[in-house]
């Protein structure tokens, strides 16, 4: 019996990292759009947009979990790094 890909710590770590990053980007986009000071920001709207962005990011991670590397939340990411290539200077 195989363990669900959504039950792995690597999947959740990756999905939560993506959700937090997406929420921060959405919040910065709202804060930076036409406001001059911290007191002028509509903080409830910022929180609402950032929260929705995080939820959408988690949903995308669930969909992406069915493709690519099953241990991650990305469509094309892999949990093992690609082989290193060495660059030798020409003599």
Helices and strands as residue ranges (DSSP letters): G 5-7, H 9-31, G 38-40, H 43-64
